[in-house]
Amino acid sequence: MRVTHRDAPDFYLTTADREEERERTLATASRLFLALIKHDPTARALVIAMPEVFPWVRHLSSTELRAFTLELVEALSDAAELDVDATTQEVIAGWRATARIKADPAHYAEARKATSGDFGPVQVSI
């Protein structure tokens, strides 16, 4: 059941056995991906599948694509084994941002220019 709030995030009310089953499924999938990488360090099968799941990876180099694949599998493992769900979406968002900047040659060239000087204080939002 989905509980909707006006001034707060919605939340789901579900049975414990359903949530435990979801956790076991995620753990099984992450362990399968880790085993594939263990037996094939190039992660060829996973790398080949990535463009079907994330079409924007075509803007990444082959080295970046392998790095993204490994980082994603590790984040999925953390989600399954440690209940750290946010990391997976952070990994995807970070690599998608990399692909976005590389997709525009002018922006990519500008981003690669050397900088100098002090750009002032960094604002951190929590």
PyMOL commands that set and color helices and strands:
alter all, ss='L'
color gray80, all
select helices_A, chain A and resi 16-39+44-53+55-59+62-82+86-103+105-111
alter helices_A, ss='H'
color red, helices_A
select strands_A, chain A and resi 2-3+11-12
alter strands_A, ss='S'
color yellow, strands_A
deselect
rebuild
show_as cartoon
